[in-house]
Amino acid sequence: MNQETRLAIAACVRTVEELEVLLYLARDRARYASGDSIAAEMGLPPASVAKALEAMAARNLLDVRIAAAVLYKLDPASDQSSTCVQRTLEAARQDRTGVLKAILAGGSAARDFADAFKVRRDRSDG
């Protein structure tokens, strides 16, 4: 797997759950789905799916609609995001184990450094 593909994967998905949700949503790009329906169909914990959907939506990879439930559809907001999604999907089809290894190898030192300075709200603050 080349460096460009590894960068695309890192820009697109950061956890195995995010990869699984991406692959699920890519099956039918025109369809919206709720986190609960995705979790039920995939046999994943709803909290894990919700976290993955939130992270992917924050990266502008998903279109989000509010109805009786929050609904998600794969719809990257930019050409660059779309290219990252396509590269990630192609890599997963060709070498899923390689993609999983890239995800599990974790973030770069730069991402770890940036994450260390994220402002987090303490749950006990109310």
N, C-alpha and C positions, 0 to 999 in steps of 0.2 A: 504494500500500500504506500503510495507516494505522500509526500509532505502536504501537498495541496488538499488531498482527500482527508488527511488527518485534521487539518485546519478546518475544513468544511464540517466534519463531524463534530469537532469541539465547538464550533459556532452554532451548531444545530441542536445537539443533544449532549447532556452531561451525565445522564444516568441510564442504566439499562431500562428502567421503567419509561423514561422519555423516548428511548428508541422503540420500545414495544408500542407505545401510544402513537408515535409517528407512523410506524408501519401499519397500524390499524387504520388511522385516519387516511392514509395514502391509498387504501383499497378502494375507497369511494370518495373522491375529493368534492363531490357535489353535495354530499350528505352531512347534515349537522347531527351531532350526537352529544348526549349528556355524559358527564363524568361517571355517573352511576351505571348508565347502560354500557359504557365502555368497560368499566370494571367488571360488571356481571358477565359480559360476553368473553372477556379475556381471562377471567378467574383471578384478577388481581385485587388487592385491598383497595377500597374506594379512596382512602386517604392518600395512598401512593399515586393513584391515577390523578386525583385532584391536584396534588403537588406538581406532578409532571405537566399537567395541562396549564397550570398557573405559570410555571417557568417558561413553557413554550409560548404562551400568550405574551408574556413579558418580553420575549425576544422577537415579537411581531411575526410569528410563524402561523398564528391561528386567527381566524375571524371568530369573534365571540358575539353571541346573541343572547339577549335576556328574554326568556319566555316564562312558562311555568317552571322551568329549570334553566340553568345556564347551559347554553349549547355551544359546541365548538366544531369548527371545520378547518381543515388544513388549507391555508390561504396566505402564503408569505407576502409581506407588505412591500418588499422591494425585490428588484432583480437579483441583487446580491444574496438576499435570504433565499430566494427561489433556487438559485444556483447551488447554495449550500444544501438545501433540502434534496435537490436532485442528486447531487454527488453522494450524499449520505444514503439515500435510497438505493442507488446503483451499487454502492460499496456493500450495503447489507445484502443485496441480492447475490452479489458475486462472492463475497467472503464475510459472512455474518460473524464468524469467529474472530476474524481480524478486526471488525468494527467493535465487537464486544471487548476485545483486548485493548483497543484504543480508548474506549470509554473507561474501562477499569484501571488503565494506567493513570488515569486522573488528569487533573488540571496541570497546566504549566505553572512554573514558578511565578510568572507574572499574574496569572489568574488567582493563585493562592495569596499572593501579596495584596492584590486588589480586594479580594474577599475579606481579608483581615481588617480592612478599614470600612466595611459596610456598616451603616448605622442600623442597629437592630433594636426594636422596641421590646423592652422587658415585659413579659406577660403579666407580671405582678403590678405593673403601673396602672392597670385598670383601663 
